[in-house]
């Protein structure tokens, strides 16, 4: 929250595929707090659970709002396998929440007071690039660490063409100057 900006240009230290999950909710009826409030608190509880268990694979997240009605989280994951693993883990809070939601749907108790959505992107190397100027680690760099921009190229085209050297480790954040907790 109060991270110091890194001077100059930096880029994300991500390697390999980048897994991005956008997940959120839309309040369809403001007065139905008893319907959308639990959805919002369930998301916060899942994020807390994931922060306490880094082995589940969440690298970083950003809470955002698109409007007074729509709230979402951008999440960066280690791999699609870790994301799917958390989504289906019987011991995870996500499993409990989806069980409740599906039961309410079967029982006809869903009334359209709140909408939920998600989008998942698996972006291969060469399909993403980043640049930050006088910023603390944020977004993808907040999740994977940051590097001086020269490590990946001064121009966007160079950063998009960057590939990890053979045998370069392939783990997110390897050699990073800063990480998500900076």
N, C-alpha and C positions, 0 to 999 in steps of 0.2 A: 504494500500500500504506500509506504514511504520510501521505496527503493530509490537509490540515487541514479540519476541519468548517467549513461555511459557517453563520454564525449565522442563526437564524430559519428561516422557511419559504421553500422554493424549489420550483420545478417544472422539469420537463424542457423544454428549448428545441426539442424535436422539431417539425418541420413536415412537412406532407404525410403520405403513407402511412408507417406504421411497419412494418418488416419484421423479424419475430422468428423465429429458428430455434432450436429446442430440439433438441439432438443428444446422444446418450449411448450408454452401454453398461451391460450387466448381467453381472456375473460369475456364471455358473451353477454352475461348479465351481472353488472356490478353489485346489485343488491343481494346476489346469491353467494355471499361470502362463505357460507357454510358448505358450498360446493367447490368453489375454486381455492379457498384457503388451504384445505388439506392437500390439494394437488401441489400448490406452491411449497408447502412445508415438506411434502414427500421428496420433492426434488432437492431441497436443501439438505434433508437427512441423507439422501443417497450421496450427495457430494461430500458430506462429512464422513460417511462410511468409506468412501473411496480415498479421501485424504488420509485417513488412518490406516489404510491398507494399500500402500503403493505397489505391492506385488500384484494387485489386480490389474494394473496397467494404465491407469489414468495419469498422463504426464502433466497436464495443466488444463485450466478452464477459465473462462471469462463469462461473467454474468452480464447480460445486456437487456435493453428494452427496445422494442421497435415502435411502440406507441403506448399510450396509457393502458391499453388493453392487452398487449402482447409482450411477454417476457420469455427470454430464452438463454441458453447456455451454449457457448462454443467450447467443445471439449477436444483435446488432443490425446490420442491413445497410442500406446506402444505398438499395437498390432490389431488387426481385425479379429484375430483369434482371442486376444485378451478382452476386447469389447464384447464379442459374442459370449465369451466365458462368463463375464460379469452379468450380462443380460439374462442368462439362463441358469446362473448359480442358485441352487435351492437355498443356500444360506445367506443370500444377498437380499437387501431390502427391496430391490427392484422386483424380485420374484414375488414377494409379498404384495407389493403395490399392484402389480399386473393381475394377480389372483383376485384382489378386491375389485379392480376395474372390470375384469371379465365377468365376475359374479354379478355385479350391478347391471351390466349390459344384458346378461341372460335373464335377469329378473325384471327387466324393463324399468329400472330405476335411474337410467341416464336420461336427463331432460334437456341437454344442450346448454347448460349453464356455463360450461367451460370446455374449450377445445384443447386437444393435445396433438403434438406433431413432432416428427424428427426426420432428419435427413442425414445420411451417412455418405462420406466421400473417402475413397481410398485413392490417394494421389501418388503415382509413381515418381521416382526421381526424374527430374526434367519437366515435371508438371507443376512445379511450384517454385517460387523464389520470394525473397523478402529483403526489405531494407528498412532500417530504422536510423533516425538521426537525432542525436542528443536525447535518447529515450532510455529509460530503464528497460530491462528485458520484458517484452510484452507479446501477447499472441503466441505465435509459433516459437519465437525466441524465448519467451517466458516458460514454455513447456520443455524446450530441448536445449536451452543455453544459447549463447550468442558468440559470434566470432567477428573479428575485424572484417569488414566487407571485402577487403583484398583477398581473403582466404578463398572466396568463391567467385570473385570478379566484380569489377566496378560497375559494369552495365548489367541490366536485367537479363539480356540475352546470354551473357556469360554465366550468370548464376543459374539460369534455366538449363544450360548445357552442362553444368557441373555434375560429375559422377565421382563417387568415392573411389579412391585408388584400390586396385585389387588387393584383397587382404587387409583393407583399411578398418576392419572392426565392424562397421555397419551398425553400431548402436547409437541411438540418439544421444546427443550431448557429448560424445567423445571429443576431448580436446577443447571443450567449451570454456570460454572465459567467465561465464556466469550462468547461473541456473535459475530455475523457477522460484527459488526462495531468496534470490538476491535482493 
